[in-house]
Amino acid sequence: MSFSQTLIIGHLGANPEMKYTKSSKAILTFSVGVAEYLPPSAPKDQKPKTHWHKCRVWDKRAETLQPQLKKGDKVFVKGTLVYDTWQDKANNWHKDALIDVHYLEKMYFENISIDLDSF
């Protein structure tokens, strides 16, 4: 048996973008920035790097979430890591890692605690 689950907490880097497939399925895409962990022993002037994660939501959930989300919102995202392969106009192939979102919660308070064992 195999299992893949990704959990991230971070901030939206831009307003989400809504697109539709040829068969009229909604796809909401956005990026979530997550600051790397710095141990207490790190120099005080050291700034954490931000790692960006591409995310997407499909169908009705995409249409429901789109008006609720905006740049800078803090979100908790749970989903599956997938790889999207695509070809550009110059016929070059690209492979992107992204998270297919199954659960998203907007976080309104900085000091919120989440019981990760409940997922």
VOSEKOL-590897 format. One line per field, with one value per residue (C-alpha): residue number from 0; residue in three letters; y, x, z negated. Coordinates in steps of 0.05 Angstrom, whole numbers, plus 5000, padded with zeros to 4 digits. Layout:
<paros>
num = NUM / ...
residuo = ALA / ...
py = Y / ...
px = X / ...
pz = Z / ...
</paros>
This chain:
<paros>
num = 0 / 1 / 2 / 3 / 4 / 5 / 6 / 7 / 8 / 9 / 10 / 11 / 12 / 13 / 14 / 15 / 16 / 17 / 18 / 19 / 20 / 21 / 22 / 23 / 24 / 25 / 26 / 27 / 28 / 29 / 30 / 31 / 32 / 33 / 34 / 35 / 36 / 37 / 38 / 39 / 40 / 41 / 42 / 43 / 44 / 45 / 46 / 47 / 48 / 49 / 50 / 51 / 52 / 53 / 54 / 55 / 56 / 57 / 58 / 59 / 60 / 61 / 62 / 63 / 64 / 65 / 66 / 67 / 68 / 69 / 70 / 71 / 72 / 73 / 74 / 75 / 76 / 77 / 78 / 79 / 80 / 81 / 82 / 83 / 84 / 85 / 86 / 87 / 88 / 89 / 90 / 91 / 92 / 93 / 94 / 95 / 96 / 97 / 98 / 99 / 100 / 101 / 102 / 103 / 104 / 105 / 106 / 107 / 108 / 109 / 110 / 111 / 112 / 113 / 114 / 115 / 116 / 117 / 118
residuo = MET / SER / PHE / SER / GLN / THR / LEU / ILE / ILE / GLY / HIS / LEU / GLY / ALA / ASN / PRO / GLU / MET / LYS / TYR / THR / LYS / SER / SER / LYS / ALA / ILE / LEU / THR / PHE / SER / VAL / GLY / VAL / ALA / GLU / TYR / LEU / PRO / PRO / SER / ALA / PRO / LYS / ASP / GLN / LYS / PRO / LYS / THR / HIS / TRP / HIS / LYS / CYS / ARG / VAL / TRP / ASP / LYS / ARG / ALA / GLU / THR / LEU / GLN / PRO / GLN / LEU / LYS / LYS / GLY / ASP / LYS / VAL / PHE / VAL / LYS / GLY / THR / LEU / VAL / TYR / ASP / THR / TRP / GLN / ASP / LYS / ALA / ASN / ASN / TRP / HIS / LYS / ASP / ALA / LEU / ILE / ASP / VAL / HIS / TYR / LEU / GLU / LYS / MET / TYR / PHE / GLU / ASN / ILE / SER / ILE / ASP / LEU / ASP / SER / PHE
py = 5000 / 5070 / 5136 / 5208 / 5269 / 5339 / 5390 / 5463 / 5527 / 5591 / 5655 / 5664 / 5699 / 5728 / 5727 / 5657 / 5648 / 5614 / 5577 / 5528 / 5465 / 5452 / 5410 / 5470 / 5442 / 5498 / 5499 / 5548 / 5555 / 5593 / 5591 / 5585 / 5612 / 5575 / 5604 / 5553 / 5535 / 5569 / 5536 / 5580 / 5576 / 5611 / 5681 / 5735 / 5772 / 5709 / 5713 / 5649 / 5631 / 5625 / 5562 / 5567 / 5511 / 5510 / 5488 / 5474 / 5461 / 5430 / 5438 / 5467 / 5475 / 5519 / 5563 / 5566 / 5583 / 5633 / 5694 / 5679 / 5679 / 5737 / 5752 / 5750 / 5704 / 5652 / 5583 / 5511 / 5464 / 5389 / 5351 / 5302 / 5318 / 5307 / 5322 / 5359 / 5351 / 5401 / 5424 / 5497 / 5531 / 5515 / 5441 / 5437 / 5392 / 5416 / 5379 / 5417 / 5392 / 5416 / 5400 / 5376 / 5407 / 5364 / 5409 / 5484 / 5527 / 5601 / 5618 / 5682 / 5682 / 5677 / 5635 / 5580 / 5507 / 5449 / 5377 / 5344 / 5275 / 5289 / 5289
px = 5000 / 5025 / 5003 / 5022 / 4998 / 5026 / 5010 / 5033 / 5018 / 5037 / 5015 / 4987 / 5038 / 4986 / 4912 / 4889 / 4878 / 4816 / 4819 / 4774 / 4791 / 4762 / 4708 / 4690 / 4722 / 4744 / 4817 / 4839 / 4915 / 4957 / 5024 / 5036 / 5100 / 5128 / 5186 / 5239 / 5249 / 5308 / 5331 / 5337 / 5413 / 5411 / 5442 / 5391 / 5404 / 5392 / 5328 / 5290 / 5284 / 5215 / 5198 / 5140 / 5090 / 5044 / 4973 / 4909 / 4836 / 4786 / 4712 / 4660 / 4710 / 4752 / 4692 / 4673 / 4743 / 4763 / 4725 / 4747 / 4822 / 4869 / 4943 / 4974 / 4921 / 4949 / 4924 / 4929 / 4932 / 4926 / 4933 / 4971 / 5038 / 5032 / 5076 / 5046 / 5082 / 5071 / 5100 / 5113 / 5107 / 5180 / 5164 / 5206 / 5178 / 5171 / 5153 / 5124 / 5112 / 5046 / 4996 / 4926 / 4888 / 4837 / 4828 / 4841 / 4827 / 4839 / 4875 / 4854 / 4901 / 4977 / 4982 / 4935 / 4949 / 4929 / 4927 / 4960 / 4942 / 4870 / 4884
pz = 5000 / 5016 / 4988 / 5004 / 4966 / 4963 / 4908 / 4912 / 4876 / 4910 / 4945 / 5015 / 5059 / 5108 / 5119 / 5142 / 5217 / 5245 / 5311 / 5346 / 5385 / 5455 / 5421 / 5375 / 5311 / 5264 / 5241 / 5188 / 5183 / 5131 / 5097 / 5022 / 4992 / 4932 / 4891 / 4874 / 4802 / 4767 / 4702 / 4639 / 4646 / 4715 / 4717 / 4701 / 4766 / 4809 / 4849 / 4866 / 4940 / 4970 / 5008 / 5058 / 5071 / 5131 / 5113 / 5151 / 5135 / 5183 / 5201 / 5153 / 5096 / 5141 / 5156 / 5083 / 5058 / 5111 / 5084 / 5012 / 5024 / 5038 / 5038 / 4968 / 4937 / 4889 / 4907 / 4884 / 4945 / 4946 / 5011 / 5055 / 5088 / 5163 / 5224 / 5283 / 5350 / 5406 / 5472 / 5488 / 5556 / 5572 / 5562 / 5498 / 5443 / 5371 / 5307 / 5248 / 5177 / 5149 / 5095 / 5114 / 5056 / 5019 / 4960 / 4950 / 4890 / 4885 / 4820 / 4786 / 4726 / 4723 / 4660 / 4680 / 4664 / 4710 / 4687 / 4746 / 4719 / 4735 / 4810
</paros>
